[in-house]
Amino acid sequence: MATLVLELALTRIFSVVFYYHFAFLAISIALFGLGAGGVLSYYVSGHGPALFRKLGLLSAVNAAAVAGALALILRLGGYEGAWTIAAVYFAAAIPFLLSGMVVSLAIAETIERVDRVYFVDLLGAAGGCLLLVPFLNLVGGPGAVLVAAVLLAAASAVWFGLGRSVTGRAAGVALALGLVILVVANKQAQWLDIHSAKGRELGREEFVQWNSFSRIAVTRDQSNSPLIAIDADATTGISQFDMERLSAEDRARLARQGPAFPYLLRPGAKALILGAGGGWDVARALASGSKDVTGVEINPIIATTIMRDRYREMSRDLYFHPHVRIFVEDGRSFIRRTDEKYDVLQATLVDTWASTAAGAYALSENNLYTVEAFTDYFSRLSDTGILAFTRWGFDPPRESLRLLSLAREALKRLGENAPARHVLVLRESAELLQGWGATDTVVFSRKPFTSEDLARAREAAAQAGLTIIYEPDAPINTPFRQLITAEDPREFYASYPFNVSPVTDDRPFFFYTVQPGDVFGYAKSATRPSADYKINQAVPTLFSLLGVSAMAVTITLLLPPMLLRRRLPSEPGVRRFLTYFLCLGAGYILVQVGLIQKLVLFLGHPTYALTVVIFAMLVFSGLGSYWSRRLTQASDARLGVICLIVAALVGVIALTAAPLTSSLVWLPRSVKILLALALIAPAGFMMGIPFPAGLARMEQWHRPSVRWAWSLNAAASVLGSGVAIFLALYIGLRGTLLTGGALYLLAFLALKWTAGRSTSRLGVS
C-alpha cells in the first residue's frame, strides 16, 4: 500500500517539479527498485523472529528514505539535464529497493503459498491506489509522499511485533506518530514543499491547492492581476470584468484579441467554451451579446474553489451570471453526452504541457485534438456554426497547421469535400513569432463560408487587430493554403519539415511534431531558448530517460553475478525458461500502458484512467494469483493455456475497447468506472496467474534461478515502461496492446520449449 501511494504521488510531484515527460519516470523507478530489492533480499534472508526483526528494520529505514528522497527531489526542481534525471532516478529508487527487499523476503518465507501472499500484496497495492486521491486532496503532493512514509513506519511496528521485539514495535509506533505530526505541520509550515520548479524559483503564491490531477496556485502578474498557475507552469488569467456595466474600453479590450474573433463573426451566438478556466472567453461571449453561454472546465479547483468561491468577488460573480452555465467535466465527454447545437464552439490554448499528461505514461497526448474529436465538434454545430481554436503561432506553423489537418479529415468524414472554403486563419502579435506570444486563431465553419461571412471576417479582423493569413478568396501562398488545397495531403505531410499529419484517438500525440526521420537529429540539436525545445522537449527527455532506464536494467542484471556470485544457469532449458519471465515483465507493463491511455477519453481524465487501470489490474491479478495453484495444478499444459487465454483477451480488448468506450462515453463517471473494471477484469485475473505459477515452477525445478527470474522480470518491466512510449507514438495504442498480448504468446512458447525437461524433474505429467 505504501509503495503504490509513493509511486503514484511521485507521478504528480514529477509533473509539477519537472515536466509531464517525467511523470512515467516514477513507474520505471518503482519497477527498478522493486526488482533490484528482490535480488538484494537474498543478502538479509533468514527465518522466524530474526527475519521479522529484519523486516521491521528495513521498513523503518524505508520510512526515513522516503522523506529523504522527497527532500532531494524538491531541491533539484530548479535544475534540468541528464545528471538531474540520473540523481532523481537513483535517489527515488532507494525506497522502492527497500520495499522490494521486504516483499521478496516475505514471499521467500512463504513460497509454498506464494499464491496467497502475492494476492495480499496486490490487494494492499490496490488499496494504495484508492488512498492516493483523498491524500492528494487533503495534504497535497508532498504530503501524500509523507503519508507513504507513515504507512511504512506502521508496517515496521507490525513486523517488530511479529518478531516479538517490544522495543522495535514501540519505536515503529513512535516513528509513525512523528511522521503524522510532520504531515500535519508541513501542510502549514511548508518545510517540504515545492519552492522551485521547471528550472526556476516560484514567485509568491497567495493560494495553493492540489487535487488528483494538478497543483493549482494563484499568483499575480506584473500589473497585480490574478493568474491561475497550473502545475507551476501554464497560467490563465481571472476575468475581472463587470458584465452588467461594461465600459467602452472594456468592450474594446475584449474584442481586440484572437479568441474574440468568433464573436465578432457571430455576435450573440449560443456558445460552448471548452476549458473555461478563469472566464475570459465566457466574458467575450457575454460582451458580444450572447444569452446562452456554456463553459466546460475539467478542474474543480478552478471552476468551483477559485471562480465560484475564494475569488468569486474578484471575478465579479461571472460564473453565477444568469446567462452562464458551468460544467465541471472533461470536454470530450460533455460533447459526447450533450444533444444541443451551438453557433460557436471555442477552445483557447486548452491543454498545457504542464498537467495534461495521461497519467504516468504520456508525452502530451490530448484527446481534445484528434480527428474523432473534431468530428464530434462539427456534429454539435448548427448549420451556421463555427469552431474556433487558438493555438501558439510558429514560423513555420505547427500546431495551427495540424488543426487544419484534423479538420480536413473530420470534414471529409462528414461528407464535406471542399474544405478550403470552411477555414479562416488569423494571427495575433505576429511580431512575436520568433519568441513566445504570437497566437493563431483557426476558425472552421460547419458549412462553407459565404461571401458575406468572408467580408464580415475581414472587417472583424481589422477591428480586432488581427492579420488574416488564410482565407478562401485571398491567394496568399502559405503552408495553410498548400495543405488545405492539396489533392493528396500525404505528399504535403511527407515534405513538410514538421509532422503535422492528423492524429487520432489511437495516437493522440497532437503536440509531438518532430518528423520520424528527424528524431535523433532533433535530440542532438534542440536548444533551450527555442520554442521547439519546450513543445517537443519530450524527445531529448525521452532519450535521457531511456538511457537512465538502460543503466537501471544493467544494474538489475548485474546484481546476481556480482553480489550473489551467481551467473546465468547453464542447466539445460533453464535459460530458455527465464525468457518466460522477460516476456511476462514486458507484456504486463505494455498492456497496462495501453489500457491507461485507451481509457483516458472514456473516464474523462488521465488520473482516473491511471488509478482505475492500476487498481483493477492489481485487484484482479491478485485474485488470479490467489487461484493460480488451483487453476494450474502444477501443470505446464494448463499454464500454457492460461498464457494463450491472456493473449486472446488482450487482443479482444485492443480491437473492441475504442468503439465500445466511444459509444458509452456519455454515461455517468461512476458507471463508466464500473464498465472499465468489467473490461479489465477477465484479462487482469488471468494475467495474475503466470508469474507466481512460474516462480513456483522454477523454485521446484532449479531454485538458484529464482533470483534471476525476479531480476529479468523487473528488467523487462523497467525497459518496457519506456519502450511503450515509442510504441504508442509510432504504432498507436492498439498496437501497444497487441504487442503486449504477443509477448504472452512468446511466454507460452518459452513454456512449451522447456516443458519436457521441467516436468521430468518435477514428476508432473
QUINOR-V619250 format. One record per backbone hydrogen bond with DSSP energy under -1.0 kcal/mol. NH is the residue of the N-H (numbers start at 0). CO is the residue of the C=O. If there is no record, write none. Layout:
nh = [NH NH]
co = [CO CO]
//
This chain:
nh = [4 5 6 7 8 9 10 11 12 13 14 15 16 17 21 22 24 25 27 28 29 30 31 32 33 34 35 36 37 38 39 40 41 42 51 52 53 54 55 56 57 58 59 60 61 62 63 64 65 66 67 68 69 70 71 72 73 74 75 78 84 85 86 87 88 89 90 91 92 96 97 98 99 100 101 102 103 104 105 106 107 108 110 112 113 116 117 118 119 120 121 122 123 124 125 126 127 128 129 130 131 134 135 136 137 138 139 143 144 145 146 147 148 149 150 151 152 153 154 155 156 157 158 159 160 161 162 163 164 168 169 170 171 172 173 174 175 176 177 178 179 180 181 182 183 184 185 186 188 189 196 197 198 199 201 205 208 210 215 216 217 218 220 223 226 227 228 229 230 232 233 235 237 238 242 244 250 251 252 253 254 259 260 262 263 264 265 268 270 271 272 273 274 275 278 282 283 284 285 286 287 288 289 292 293 294 295 296 302 303 304 305 306 307 309 310 311 314 315 316 317 319 320 323 324 326 328 333 334 335 336 337 341 342 343 344 345 346 348 355 358 360 365 368 370 373 374 375 376 377 378 379 380 381 384 385 386 387 388 389 390 392 401 402 403 404 405 406 407 408 409 410 411 412 413 414 415 420 421 423 424 425 426 427 431 432 434 438 439 440 441 442 443 444 445 448 453 454 455 456 457 458 459 460 461 462 463 465 466 468 469 473 475 477 481 482 483 484 490 492 493 494 495 498 499 508 509 512 517 518 521 522 523 524 525 529 534 535 538 540 541 542 543 544 545 546 547 548 549 550 551 552 553 554 555 556 557 558 561 562 563 565 573 576 577 579 581 582 583 584 585 586 587 588 589 590 591 592 593 594 595 596 597 598 602 603 608 609 610 611 612 613 614 615 616 617 618 619 620 621 622 623 624 625 626 627 630 631 632 634 638 639 640 641 642 643 644 645 646 647 648 649 650 651 652 653 654 655 656 659 660 661 662 666 671 672 673 674 675 676 677 678 679 680 683 684 685 686 688 692 693 694 695 696 697 698 699 700 701 704 705 708 709 710 711 712 713 714 715 716 717 718 719 720 722 723 724 726 727 728 729 730 731 732 735 736 737 738 739 740 741 742 744 745 746 747 748 749 750 751 752 757 758 759 760 761 762 763]
co = [0 1 2 3 4 5 6 7 8 9 10 11 12 13 18 19 21 22 23 24 25 26 27 28 29 30 31 32 33 34 35 36 38 39 47 48 49 50 51 52 53 54 55 56 57 58 59 60 61 62 63 64 65 66 67 68 69 70 71 75 80 81 82 83 84 85 86 87 88 92 93 94 95 96 97 98 99 100 101 102 103 104 107 109 110 112 113 114 115 116 117 118 119 120 121 122 123 124 125 126 127 130 131 132 133 134 135 139 140 141 142 143 144 145 146 147 148 149 150 151 152 153 154 155 156 157 158 160 159 164 165 166 167 168 169 170 171 172 173 174 175 176 177 178 179 180 181 182 184 185 199 16 76 196 194 217 215 213 208 228 206 226 224 220 218 235 216 233 214 229 229 227 225 277 240 241 246 247 248 249 250 256 257 259 259 260 261 265 291 343 293 345 295 295 275 278 279 280 281 282 283 285 284 322 270 324 272 326 298 299 299 300 301 303 304 305 308 310 312 311 314 316 317 320 292 294 326 329 330 331 332 333 379 269 269 385 271 387 389 351 356 357 507 365 502 369 370 371 372 373 374 376 377 341 381 342 443 344 441 346 439 437 397 398 399 400 401 402 403 404 405 406 407 408 409 411 410 417 418 442 469 440 466 438 428 429 431 427 390 425 388 423 386 421 384 420 449 450 451 452 453 454 455 456 457 458 459 460 426 424 424 470 473 475 477 478 479 480 487 488 489 490 491 512 497 506 507 510 514 515 517 518 519 520 521 526 530 531 535 536 537 538 539 540 541 542 543 544 545 546 547 548 549 550 551 552 553 554 557 558 558 559 570 572 573 576 577 578 579 580 581 582 583 584 585 586 587 588 589 590 591 592 593 594 598 599 604 605 606 607 608 609 610 611 612 613 614 615 616 617 618 619 620 621 622 624 626 627 628 631 634 635 636 637 638 639 640 641 642 643 644 645 646 647 648 649 650 651 652 655 656 657 658 663 667 668 669 670 671 672 673 674 675 676 679 680 681 682 685 688 689 690 691 692 693 694 695 696 697 701 702 704 705 706 707 708 709 710 711 712 713 714 715 716 718 719 721 722 723 724 725 726 726 505 731 732 733 734 735 736 737 738 740 741 742 743 744 745 746 747 748 753 754 755 756 757 758 758]
//
